[in-house]
């Protein structure tokens, strides 16, 4: 009897992220922290559905990410360290017994963990840093190739606001990721 197949991958990679923060009640109170490249790592569980040669799957990928920046010429700083829990769908286009191309769509809700995360926006240097306690919901689309037990993916995330806890603060957190997958459990379903 054909049933679900499960693949487990370690998914290290690089986030190319940008962050800007603005206070909507006082001007000027705006900080652009620019674009930074930083390491990210996840653990992906993929549940492949038992039809169409297991070409459809449900993904769950707890991921750790980091964004630190201190723009030169200011005392603005940000430290954003978090674990998020994206969930989504993946579809494979099977080329042969070892090569597959895939596309996926994911949703990251706001129920992750932001820890030891804070920001200080110029020019109010006398203030203590504001705590960042939310992840910020976003959608993501990606695509890549899968060869045997190794995969490479490029993924784009929509902008997230991780300052919903504050009435007058808003943020724009943007990401593009390059993700490498190393299958540690599972098999090639298209054989």
HELIX and SHEET records of a PDB file:
HELIX    1   1 UNK A   52  UNK A   54  5                                   3    
SHEET    1   A 9 UNK A 113  UNK A 114  0                                        
SHEET    2   A 9 UNK A  77  UNK A  94 -1                                        
SHEET    3   A 9 UNK A  56  UNK A  69 -1                                        
SHEET    4   A 9 UNK A  30  UNK A  48 -1                                        
SHEET    5   A 9 UNK A   5  UNK A  23 -1                                        
SHEET    6   A 9 UNK A 169  UNK A 185 -1                                        
SHEET    7   A 9 UNK A 150  UNK A 160 -1                                        
SHEET    8   A 9 UNK A 138  UNK A 147 -1                                        
SHEET    9   A 9 UNK A  99  UNK A 108 -1                                        
SHEET    1   B 4 UNK A 113  UNK A 114  0                                        
SHEET    2   B 4 UNK A  77  UNK A  94 -1                                        
SHEET    3   B 4 UNK A 118  UNK A 120 -1                                        
SHEET    4   B 4 UNK A 130  UNK A 131 -1                                        
END                                                                             
